Amino acid sequence: MTSTSQPAADRRPRVVLIGSMGAGKSTVGAALAARWGVAFRDTDVDIEVRAGKPISEIFVDDGEAHFRALERDAVETALREHDGVLALGGGAVMTPAVRDALDGHVVVLLEVGLTDAVKRVGVGVGRPLLLGNIRSRIKQLLDERTPIYRSVATYVVDTTDTDPADVARAVADLVEH
């Protein structure tokens, strides 16, 4: 029987989704993976499995620097091993090693406006970077991160006021052509 899967050395994600919290990376990523009949992988989930605890606890127990090291390792591993749709955590691209690792990959930035991001994130439960005024903190993160997101993105898709299925179609149209 012949295997149809790629050798590990030849694997690479079909697309890597980046963007802020609330942009829809997980929702759109799952829809896109279903559309293409491939697996969906989220590096935040990988980190939680490896650490054996939620990201919020990693921040509290071990600090952000430790989390970012786990995140860098999770991204580098997923880029080597995964050949489906890959979603990265909102802050992953702030690490230079992650930006370097994304070079040569198809990276789609899912952009979202502040109002939609706040609505989608809700009260920020489980999101350690949202302590204090949530709207103000999301605005600060968007302002800080958007130029970095754009610098590594192959394509940009706005998810504001857009159904996740429509966003998945837009991403597929860009990546497939």
N, C-alpha and C positions, 0 to 999 in steps of 0.2 A: 504494500500500500504506500502510495506517495503522499508525503505531507504537503499541505498547501500553505502552511504557515512559513513565515520568513525565518531564516536563521537569526539568532539573537543579534549577531553583529550587523545585520541588515535592517533591523527594526528601527522605526522612528514613527512618532505619532503622525497621523494623517493631518491633524491640526492641533495646535496648542491655543487654548483660550486664556486670555489675561483680562484683567480689569478690576475695578474696585468692588468692594463688598456691595451687594445689591445690584450688580450689573447683569446678573443672570447666568453666570458661568456654569453653575451646576445644572440648572434647569435646561438651558440651551444645549449644554454639552450632552446631557442624557437624550434629548430630542434628536440631536445631530447623530449621535451614535446609533440610535434606533433607525434613523433614516438610512444610514449607510450599512447597517448590519454589522457594526464593529463594537468593541467594548468601550465603555466610558471609565475613565480613571480620574480621581481628584486627589491631588497631592496632600491636601489637608486631611483627608481620610487616611492616606498612607501614614502620615505623621502620627495621627492619633492611634492607629493600630500599632505602630512601632513603639511608641512611648507608653502605650497601655493606659492612656488617660486623655481627656479632652484638651484641646489647645488652650482653653482658658486656664486650666490647671497647670499646664506646662509654663505659661507666662508667670503665674503666681508662684509656683514651686521652684522653677528653674531659671526664670528670667527670659527676656526677649532675645538676648544674644544666643542662648542655648536653643530656643525655638528656631531662630534664623539658621543656625547650623544644621539642625534637623531638616529644616525646609530645603536648604541647599542640597543636602544629600538626597532627599526624596525627589526633588526635581531632576537632578542628574541621573538618578536611577531610572526614573520613569521615562526620561528622554531616550535612554538606552534600551529599555525593555518593552515599552508599550507601543503598539502600532495602531491604536484606535484614536479616540478623542481624549485629549488630556486637558484638564482644567488646573490652573495654578492658583494658589491663595493670592489674595489681593496685594500683599506686600512682597511677594516673592521676587519680582523684578527689581526691587530696590537693592538687592544684593548683586554687586558687580559680577560675581562668579555665575550667577543664574543668567544674567544678561548675556554673558559670554557663551554659556551653554546653549542658549536659544539661537545663536547664530546659525543660519542655514536651515532652520525649521520654518514651517508655515505658521505664523503667529497672528491670531486675530484678536484685536482689542475690542471687547464689548464695552462701549461707552454708555454711561447713564447720567442723566441730569440729577442734580442735588435732590429735588423734590421726590423723584421716583426712587432714588437710592434710599432716602430716609423712610419712605413708605415700605419698601421691600425689606429693609433691615429690621424695622420695628423698633423695639426698645433696646436692641443691642445685646440681648441675653446671650452669653457665651462668646461675646466679641470683646476681647480684652482691650483693644485699642479705642473702644467707644465709651470710656468712662467719662462722666461729666455730661455736658450739653451735647447730645447726640448729633443734632443738626450741624452745630458749629464744628464738631470734630470730623464729621464726614466731609464737610466743605474743606476743612484744612487738609485732610488726606487726599481729596480729589485735586486740590490745587498743587500739592506737593508731588503727587504721583503721575498725574496726567502727562506731563512732558516726558517722563521716563517710559510710561506705557507706549506713547506714540513713537518713541525712538526705537523700540524693538518690534513694533507691529508691522507685519506685512500688509494687513488690511485693518480697517476700522469700520465697525458696524455700530450704529446708535441703537440702543435698546429702549430709549425713553418712549413711553406711551405705545410700545409695540408688543404684540403677543409673542411669547417665546417660540411658537411654531413658525411665525413669520421671520423672526430673527434667525432661527435655524435654517430656514430656506435661503435667506440672504447670505449667510455664511457658506452654505453648500454651493450656491451659485458662484461666489467669489473663488472658492477653493477648487471647484471642478473645472473652471474655465481658465 
